[in-house]
């Protein structure tokens, strides 16, 4: 069982020490922490040390100063093997984990761990890449990554004595980080079994360059400055809060990497000992800037009538021009009425607080690649080819246009409406919050790769302000807490439940004008699947004779598709938008807690409903799946046991999964098409976390000069209730890169306060 052989039990330890104190005018705080993680696969280790310190002081009358420092030092060690090759900048943390996990799943259980002293491997069909997770873990070399980051923030404020409530403030922060990695890749041999004999296979990464070494370093920094004027004052029952703020941000980054091959001794991994490759040195840099002006005005009368207005003027370096495109103005306003403070509510003793409120606001988003308003070019190594005098062809590198500039590109905008009420009763023993919302997102930043006229001469993608969606829904939060005497101590308990329903639909989408109406996105729910409809499996040759099919003639046991347009064949015209979205329209949570006689307990449940999950790697409008679900033995892959056991065959004519095949098309059938056959209801409930603790009595710990002593046990992802096959996680159901199993975490801890 290779899964049991590769995967073990990980270990995480976390320690933290905190010191705080001060005087009437000065307060200080400092904490020191350590996090150590040993992965559930050997040779995956991570260590992190962090420190944080703050000081707040009134340095003179009406002058206040604050300073904060934080730093992190981290070290990561992983095997060198990863699906991205040996690039010095390739990240081998999660990427390497997934690659090894993927290999583990595809290992055949009949292969021994070693043969003739070498690790055994499964060979993918039609490739030279064997699968051997144990060799990847123990013989592929290593990657060591060291990171350090520092953050400094400071602020000084002055309250003008001659204007009550008027405060001038300057603040700034500086963030800096650096990372260095060293990646030594060592070749190794494997034994593979094919056609009845064992064969030795060399370096699974397909290179014969001996020991390869990559080193890379990067740094980034960000400087943020703020200047603000605030005014807070009350005039009788009138309360006023004003703020004007200017913020500027400057960020820069740089990275550099080098790569050599054929290092003679792996014990001397230095760049000077190797030979340069075709691209021995690589580097890049980036810079970004933004500025923003903020104004906020709050007013309330006796905390009964409330109003707030906020305006933001933001500028982004990602857009050209000035006010029309680069700068965006985003106002918002809200009103509230605390009914519980009205005189006619004075006799209603059971209600502590009752408030109704409403708001409307415009938000901006600049999440798009930089410099899309400029013409972009890419370097192609063999763009220009010409014949040589003595024969043969020589090619030279050249730049080519890779995108169309869009000088009109601007902010994506979301107009949000919200109405709701807050209710608290019986000394806050019962509380209820209800919100209804509607969001209209327009001028969406959209990547467009089609719709260009042929006269442009090629494929030139660009970004545009294109699509539009709207979202409407409701949020509900209800909570209850109480206490009563239970023996020698009071029993305190609480429960809170939240529920959110939201539905998002396409209002505008760049559909091809020639596609059938059933495949147009406008008016449909966001995140739904574009797929074929399935009618189960073919059970007889006669059924095949009387049906339309996709591509080549199917076999008994293949998936049967519906001919939606009735033209006697299955093709792209039969695809349609089906099912519910791939994210929950309904999410809910439940929190439970109690405290009694030093014992405390809390548990958090989460869940989702009204959404679908694909059991394959096919999403949206992709036609073909490429996972071991629908291509059971493709490239000698391995598949879940229950799929194999329940597949159709002459020995299992009532099988619920398609017949087992070596491929995905032709005689392998077309069972990998995105269809309703592979889509399941994704509803689930998960115990996200639970913690049980005990605080020792004060009369015990005071004798050893402790203020508090608490021990606890905690578990995360303890169980999930759903209707999905084993290995499919409803919160992240993709299987394209192999299964990434949900991690169950069990931990114990000790908290000491002096």
Protein Blocks (a to p, Z undefined) as FASTA:
>chain_A
ZZlmmpccdddddddddddeddfkbccdddddddddddfbehiacddddddddddddfbg
hiacddddddddddddddfbdfkljafklccklmmmmmmmmmmmmpcfkbcfbeghiacd
dddehiabdcdfklmmmmnopadddddddddddddddddfklghiacddddddddddddd
ddddddddddddeehiacddddfkopaebjaddddddddddddddddddddddehjaccd
dddddddddddddddddddehifblklccfklmccdfblbgcddddddddddddddddde
hhlaccdddddddddfkbgcjllmmpccdddddddddfklpmklmmmmkbmbdcdddddd
ddddfbdcehklbccddddfklbgcddfkgpjddddddddfbdcdfkbccdddddddddd
dddeehhlaccdddddddddehiacddfehiafklopacdddddfbdcdddddddddddd
ddddehjbccdddddddddddddddfbdcddfkbcfklpfghpaehiacddddehjafbf
klmmmpccehjaddehiacdddfkonopacfklgccedjdfbdfbdcdddddddeehiac
dddddddehiacdfbfbehjbfbdcbfklmmmgghiacdfklmmmpccfklmmbcbdcdd
fblghjnopalbccfklpccfbdcddfbacddddddfklmmmnopabdcdddddehkbcc
dfbdehiafklmcfklopadddddddddddddZZ
